[in-house]
Amino acid sequence: NTKHGPLKTDHILFIGAGAFHIAKPTDLIPELQGRFPVHVKLESLTKDDFEKILTIPENALTKQYAALLAVDRVMLTFDSSAVSAIAEAACNANENHEDIGARRLHAIFEQILEDISFNAGDENMPPFELVIDEKYVRSHLSGENQTVDIRKYIL
């Protein structure tokens, strides 16, 4: 029942992706349990998935940050090696820490572009072009998002 009367939910799709990492659908009240007839386990995103997310969509983060910094006269372009390094860092971070999916990319972009974002917009700064490549990405990532060589821990 709603304030406008009863609502028939026969043709309403309920999606609870990611909502049950602590609780199970059986913990819900019976009225909601019946609305999740299909249970699917989601797989973690791979490096290739992250690369597609960074390049294919019209509003990919690489394009968003380039447009955002263009307002402050910073012409930003991402090399394909940078996209690969960002995707690898996101994949590693999700494996080694909590798997938050594609939301991990925002944190990585903040680390990579922190100094540029901070200094952009200064009236005394002339317009300039910056090409982000793999070397730049790796040098600006904190230790937690870089690939860890576990061979050094093996005796």
TORPAMAR-838232 format. One record per residue (C-alpha): x, y, z; residue number from 1. Coordinates in Angstrom, 3 decimals, always signed. Layout:
REM TORPAMAR-838232
<site xx="X" yy="Y" zz="Z" num="NUM"/>
...
REM end
This chain:
REM TORPAMAR-838232
<site xx="+0.000" yy="+0.000" zz="+0.000" num="1"/>
<site xx="+1.090" yy="+3.535" zz="-0.761" num="2"/>
<site xx="-0.448" yy="+6.907" zz="+0.082" num="3"/>
<site xx="-2.089" yy="+6.756" zz="-3.380" num="4"/>
<site xx="-3.552" yy="+3.315" zz="-2.813" num="5"/>
<site xx="-2.326" yy="-0.218" zz="-3.502" num="6"/>
<site xx="+0.508" yy="-0.693" zz="-5.969" num="7"/>
<site xx="+0.742" yy="-3.863" zz="-8.007" num="8"/>
<site xx="+4.429" yy="-4.890" zz="-8.229" num="9"/>
<site xx="+4.042" yy="-7.646" zz="-10.830" num="10"/>
<site xx="+5.885" yy="-5.643" zz="-13.486" num="11"/>
<site xx="+8.502" yy="-3.915" zz="-11.316" num="12"/>
<site xx="+12.100" yy="-5.102" zz="-11.443" num="13"/>
<site xx="+13.973" yy="-5.098" zz="-8.129" num="14"/>
<site xx="+17.750" yy="-5.008" zz="-8.358" num="15"/>
<site xx="+19.879" yy="-5.504" zz="-5.265" num="16"/>
<site xx="+23.372" yy="-5.831" zz="-6.782" num="17"/>
<site xx="+26.045" yy="-5.447" zz="-4.153" num="18"/>
<site xx="+23.485" yy="-4.991" zz="-1.407" num="19"/>
<site xx="+23.963" yy="-8.395" zz="+0.182" num="20"/>
<site xx="+27.640" yy="-8.587" zz="+1.032" num="21"/>
<site xx="+26.760" yy="-8.545" zz="+4.755" num="22"/>
<site xx="+23.171" yy="-9.818" zz="+4.822" num="23"/>
<site xx="+21.423" yy="-12.470" zz="+2.765" num="24"/>
<site xx="+18.110" yy="-12.098" zz="+0.914" num="25"/>
<site xx="+16.648" yy="-14.567" zz="+3.434" num="26"/>
<site xx="+17.265" yy="-11.919" zz="+6.145" num="27"/>
<site xx="+14.690" yy="-9.658" zz="+4.457" num="28"/>
<site xx="+11.013" yy="-9.544" zz="+5.319" num="29"/>
<site xx="+9.037" yy="-12.155" zz="+3.349" num="30"/>
<site xx="+7.408" yy="-9.513" zz="+1.130" num="31"/>
<site xx="+10.822" yy="-8.490" zz="-0.190" num="32"/>
<site xx="+12.299" yy="-12.004" zz="-0.311" num="33"/>
<site xx="+9.828" yy="-12.992" zz="-3.001" num="34"/>
<site xx="+10.885" yy="-10.036" zz="-5.161" num="35"/>
<site xx="+14.361" yy="-11.505" zz="-5.687" num="36"/>
<site xx="+13.569" yy="-14.737" zz="-7.555" num="37"/>
<site xx="+16.849" yy="-14.756" zz="-9.498" num="38"/>
<site xx="+20.123" yy="-14.829" zz="-7.578" num="39"/>
<site xx="+23.326" yy="-14.208" zz="-9.502" num="40"/>
<site xx="+26.859" yy="-13.996" zz="-8.143" num="41"/>
<site xx="+28.736" yy="-11.072" zz="-9.688" num="42"/>
<site xx="+32.338" yy="-11.477" zz="-10.795" num="43"/>
<site xx="+35.013" yy="-8.911" zz="-10.006" num="44"/>
<site xx="+36.048" yy="-6.531" zz="-12.768" num="45"/>
<site xx="+39.183" yy="-7.487" zz="-14.682" num="46"/>
<site xx="+41.913" yy="-5.240" zz="-16.061" num="47"/>
<site xx="+40.277" yy="-5.445" zz="-19.506" num="48"/>
<site xx="+36.942" yy="-4.408" zz="-17.985" num="49"/>
<site xx="+38.561" yy="-1.355" zz="-16.392" num="50"/>
<site xx="+40.225" yy="-0.434" zz="-19.698" num="51"/>
<site xx="+36.854" yy="-0.592" zz="-21.450" num="52"/>
<site xx="+35.282" yy="+1.545" zz="-18.717" num="53"/>
<site xx="+38.029" yy="+4.142" zz="-19.186" num="54"/>
<site xx="+37.814" yy="+4.328" zz="-22.983" num="55"/>
<site xx="+34.472" yy="+3.248" zz="-24.440" num="56"/>
<site xx="+31.728" yy="+5.270" zz="-22.673" num="57"/>
<site xx="+30.932" yy="+8.741" zz="-23.926" num="58"/>
<site xx="+31.381" yy="+10.026" zz="-20.355" num="59"/>
<site xx="+34.489" yy="+7.983" zz="-19.457" num="60"/>
<site xx="+36.522" yy="+9.343" zz="-16.553" num="61"/>
<site xx="+39.454" yy="+10.101" zz="-18.843" num="62"/>
<site xx="+37.207" yy="+12.358" zz="-20.924" num="63"/>
<site xx="+35.593" yy="+13.917" zz="-17.859" num="64"/>
<site xx="+38.913" yy="+14.877" zz="-16.282" num="65"/>
<site xx="+40.235" yy="+16.194" zz="-19.588" num="66"/>
<site xx="+37.151" yy="+18.412" zz="-19.951" num="67"/>
<site xx="+37.269" yy="+19.488" zz="-16.313" num="68"/>
<site xx="+40.903" yy="+20.575" zz="-16.487" num="69"/>
<site xx="+40.457" yy="+22.178" zz="-19.925" num="70"/>
<site xx="+38.392" yy="+24.838" zz="-18.171" num="71"/>
<site xx="+41.579" yy="+25.757" zz="-16.279" num="72"/>
<site xx="+43.665" yy="+25.760" zz="-19.499" num="73"/>
<site xx="+45.232" yy="+22.347" zz="-18.889" num="74"/>
<site xx="+44.973" yy="+20.245" zz="-22.052" num="75"/>
<site xx="+45.087" yy="+16.723" zz="-20.675" num="76"/>
<site xx="+45.447" yy="+13.586" zz="-22.805" num="77"/>
<site xx="+45.798" yy="+10.000" zz="-21.668" num="78"/>
<site xx="+48.215" yy="+7.690" zz="-23.459" num="79"/>
<site xx="+47.049" yy="+4.096" zz="-23.973" num="80"/>
<site xx="+49.828" yy="+2.968" zz="-21.631" num="81"/>
<site xx="+48.371" yy="+5.259" zz="-18.932" num="82"/>
<site xx="+44.922" yy="+3.737" zz="-19.353" num="83"/>
<site xx="+46.466" yy="+0.290" zz="-19.004" num="84"/>
<site xx="+48.406" yy="+1.321" zz="-15.870" num="85"/>
<site xx="+45.303" yy="+2.885" zz="-14.295" num="86"/>
<site xx="+43.268" yy="-0.242" zz="-15.055" num="87"/>
<site xx="+45.970" yy="-2.449" zz="-13.566" num="88"/>
<site xx="+46.156" yy="-0.298" zz="-10.426" num="89"/>
<site xx="+42.374" yy="-0.413" zz="-9.990" num="90"/>
<site xx="+42.330" yy="-4.174" zz="-10.455" num="91"/>
<site xx="+45.184" yy="-4.662" zz="-7.942" num="92"/>
<site xx="+43.576" yy="-2.354" zz="-5.396" num="93"/>
<site xx="+40.275" yy="-4.220" zz="-5.628" num="94"/>
<site xx="+42.080" yy="-7.544" zz="-5.165" num="95"/>
<site xx="+44.183" yy="-6.391" zz="-2.209" num="96"/>
<site xx="+41.557" yy="-4.268" zz="-0.447" num="97"/>
<site xx="+37.777" yy="-4.100" zz="-0.437" num="98"/>
<site xx="+36.410" yy="-4.768" zz="-3.926" num="99"/>
<site xx="+34.386" yy="-1.644" zz="-4.704" num="100"/>
<site xx="+34.276" yy="-2.205" zz="-8.445" num="101"/>
<site xx="+34.585" yy="+0.709" zz="-10.849" num="102"/>
<site xx="+34.248" yy="+3.233" zz="-8.011" num="103"/>
<site xx="+37.939" yy="+2.496" zz="-7.383" num="104"/>
<site xx="+38.800" yy="+4.525" zz="-10.485" num="105"/>
<site xx="+37.749" yy="+7.797" zz="-8.834" num="106"/>
<site xx="+40.246" yy="+7.322" zz="-6.010" num="107"/>
<site xx="+43.021" yy="+6.469" zz="-8.445" num="108"/>
<site xx="+42.316" yy="+9.512" zz="-10.616" num="109"/>
<site xx="+42.389" yy="+11.712" zz="-7.521" num="110"/>
<site xx="+45.840" yy="+10.371" zz="-6.646" num="111"/>
<site xx="+47.168" yy="+10.762" zz="-10.169" num="112"/>
<site xx="+45.804" yy="+14.261" zz="-10.780" num="113"/>
<site xx="+46.055" yy="+15.676" zz="-7.259" num="114"/>
<site xx="+48.905" yy="+18.127" zz="-7.898" num="115"/>
<site xx="+47.534" yy="+19.160" zz="-11.310" num="116"/>
<site xx="+44.054" yy="+19.786" zz="-9.908" num="117"/>
<site xx="+45.487" yy="+21.743" zz="-6.991" num="118"/>
<site xx="+47.607" yy="+24.028" zz="-9.180" num="119"/>
<site xx="+45.188" yy="+24.372" zz="-12.096" num="120"/>
<site xx="+43.222" yy="+27.564" zz="-12.344" num="121"/>
<site xx="+45.998" yy="+29.838" zz="-11.139" num="122"/>
<site xx="+45.698" yy="+33.063" zz="-13.108" num="123"/>
<site xx="+49.477" yy="+33.292" zz="-13.509" num="124"/>
<site xx="+49.756" yy="+29.799" zz="-14.983" num="125"/>
<site xx="+49.909" yy="+29.756" zz="-18.781" num="126"/>
<site xx="+47.918" yy="+27.179" zz="-20.760" num="127"/>
<site xx="+49.812" yy="+23.945" zz="-21.224" num="128"/>
<site xx="+49.426" yy="+20.433" zz="-22.559" num="129"/>
<site xx="+50.075" yy="+17.357" zz="-20.471" num="130"/>
<site xx="+50.222" yy="+13.812" zz="-21.757" num="131"/>
<site xx="+49.647" yy="+11.260" zz="-19.012" num="132"/>
<site xx="+51.597" yy="+8.067" zz="-19.691" num="133"/>
<site xx="+52.392" yy="+4.897" zz="-17.757" num="134"/>
<site xx="+55.502" yy="+6.394" zz="-16.154" num="135"/>
<site xx="+53.504" yy="+9.380" zz="-14.875" num="136"/>
<site xx="+50.746" yy="+7.135" zz="-13.478" num="137"/>
<site xx="+53.157" yy="+4.831" zz="-11.650" num="138"/>
<site xx="+55.119" yy="+7.744" zz="-10.178" num="139"/>
<site xx="+51.968" yy="+9.402" zz="-8.794" num="140"/>
<site xx="+50.251" yy="+6.372" zz="-7.301" num="141"/>
<site xx="+50.671" yy="+5.738" zz="-3.607" num="142"/>
<site xx="+52.241" yy="+2.455" zz="-2.521" num="143"/>
<site xx="+48.880" yy="+0.837" zz="-1.795" num="144"/>
<site xx="+47.783" yy="+0.977" zz="-5.452" num="145"/>
<site xx="+51.041" yy="-0.176" zz="-6.995" num="146"/>
<site xx="+51.783" yy="-3.757" zz="-7.931" num="147"/>
<site xx="+53.412" yy="-5.608" zz="-5.065" num="148"/>
<site xx="+56.137" yy="-8.101" zz="-5.826" num="149"/>
<site xx="+55.353" yy="-10.913" zz="-3.367" num="150"/>
<site xx="+58.440" yy="-12.866" zz="-4.381" num="151"/>
<site xx="+60.446" yy="-10.853" zz="-1.859" num="152"/>
<site xx="+58.351" yy="-12.370" zz="+0.951" num="153"/>
<site xx="+58.925" yy="-15.964" zz="-0.111" num="154"/>
<site xx="+61.828" yy="-17.642" zz="+1.646" num="155"/>
REM end
